Amino acid sequence: MPTSEPLVRFERVGKRYAGAVEALNNISFTVDAGDFAFVVGPSGSGKSTLIRLLLRDEQPTSGRVYVTGANLARVQRGAVPGFRRRMGVVFQDFKLLPALTVQENVAFALRVHGIHRRSVIQERVAAVLDLVGIGDKAGRLPDTLSGGEQQRVSIARALVTGPELLLADEPTGNLDPVTALGIMELFVRINEYGMTVLVATHNREVVDLYRRRVLQLAAGRLVRDERAARYDEARPAFPAPAVGVPAQPALVAAGAA
């Protein structure tokens, strides 16, 4: 059902580090449920800081960050792990546990979230591994997989808990161009099921290919917010985002039950 509250809202957000390093400066934008957006810009433009603020790994120096209507500044430290259950995160370097199999790596995310019933874990893990195309790799260790396969495990782990928002920080940075396209196609397909997806990347090729919404950062400022956009296509900044909220599918939302 449509809702008037964006899933993500940045209101005049700034982030300054020690030594007067300004990572973000007066950033404002919203992301509706079911949206797909690329956050683009060169290294040092503020992409990773934006992701860390959403995860509440960092807090803004100024302004407010909201996720599902909650002001993250008011989320108490002890409530942060529970809050993070609303989000799945995919990193450039996969962050898999090397001594665990593919199946065990994905199941570990469920156990961290307090789900221990074996039948539930087996069902959810099998479903999400099939979704990302590695159902036949369940018993393999990470170091026996290709980089693309390891990233698919990371995506499966991010999805298995049924998050409301999928965040990816440079998910194709360690992959060759062909493999990177396969991973991005997977993100697009997941979004088509109804999952909200936010991808921070400097990969021009994939952004230009998929022509989704682009939030462009430069020196910590949001210089462009454009839909159906290329990586660096210069257009007037800050058009109002379209409103459209696809329903969450049973497969990716099942973990919320």
Secondary structure as UniProt FT lines:
FT   STRAND          8..17
FT   TURN            18..20
FT   STRAND          21..31
FT   TURN            33..34
FT   STRAND          36..40
FT   TURN            43..44
FT   HELIX           47..54
FT   TURN            55..56
FT   STRAND          62..67
FT   TURN            68..69
FT   STRAND          70..71
FT   HELIX           72..74
FT   HELIX           77..79
FT   HELIX           80..84
FT   TURN            85..86
FT   STRAND          87..91
FT   TURN            92..93
FT   TURN            98..99
FT   HELIX           102..112
FT   TURN            113..114
FT   HELIX           118..131
FT   TURN            132..133
FT   HELIX           135..137
FT   TURN            138..139
FT   HELIX           142..144
FT   HELIX           147..159
FT   TURN            160..161
FT   STRAND          165..169
FT   TURN            171..174
FT   HELIX           177..192
FT   TURN            193..194
FT   STRAND          196..201
FT   HELIX           204..210
FT   STRAND          213..218
FT   TURN            219..220
FT   STRAND          221..226
FT   HELIX           250..253
FT   HELIX           254..256
//
